[in-house]
Amino acid sequence: LKLNLFSRVGRAACTVAEEMAAMTVKSATRVAQGMLKRCEFTARSLGNTQTIFAAYLPDVTEFKKLPVVYWLSGLTCTDENFSQKAGAFQAACDNQVVLVMPDTSPRGDGVPDEDPHTYDFGIGAGFYLNATTDKYKTHYNMYDFVVKELPALVEANLPVTDKRAISGHSMGGHGALTIGLKNPERYSSVSAFAPICNPTKVPWGQKAFKFYLGSDEQSWKQYDATELISEYKGKDLHILCDCGTADNFLVGDVNQLQPLAFMEAAQKAKVPVTFRMQAGYDHSYYFMSTFIREHLEHHARFLHAQI
């Protein structure tokens, strides 16, 4: 028994050591009262490709560990869009949370895509799922990356607790909602800006799911927030969503977001959701920068309640 226990502890220690040795800090920039670090490591769930994520660490992490808000970006984005445009860092300091921003897909030589490349699929458009089709299943496992691999690396290397919240925009809002609803034990709260709420019913989702998951539309439902919330029986995730009434993907030629379908499903399932339609705002970071402080305050309330 002692030998077996030692063996397990030894393996765990080796795993942590490997995680810590594998991460490289590519840059560190001071902003607000903290440091923004861009880090690179080899992601097993993304076909052993090199991936970059950003982490914002308020200065207080020099003295104590903080909980994490994971931010998932939208179509075409990298880890840098949120950092450069959201204006979230002072709010992160004020609310004592670390921010972690992954990329939106695997990248690099050997990562498959369609030819010609389009903005709404493939590189820059991983849709936060685990692909099952032969062409994409090796590299496009953003679901496992966000839920398992990235938090394990972050918690082994950075001054953070294991308390987590998750948020995102558009495709990333879809990711935040579906990941939260599928893993309520891992997150204290969930929020989203202009999320793709019902992807199985709109062109963005139908295109991506066919290539990533195949033609069986039943399998698509596991990555659809409207489908998931209609069957949800877990704890209150304190879901907060904001969408602008002037969002071109809501009121344009095609309603890609479908917030009413999500709200109706939540109401029928008696799942509490706060979904705010913000008058006059569009799909851009101007919108997100206006309300990001409220979202971080929302997450901090529940993250710190658990400490």
PyMOL commands that set and color helices and strands:
alter all, ss='L'
color gray80, all
select helices_A, chain A and resi 2-22+44-46+59-62+80-85+89-95+142-157+171-182+184-186+199-201+203-213+217-223+225-230+248-251+259-269+285-305
alter helices_A, ss='H'
color red, helices_A
select strands_A, chain A and resi 24-31+34-43+49-58+66-72+98-101+160-169+190-193+239-244+273-278
alter strands_A, ss='S'
color yellow, strands_A
deselect
rebuild
show_as cartoon
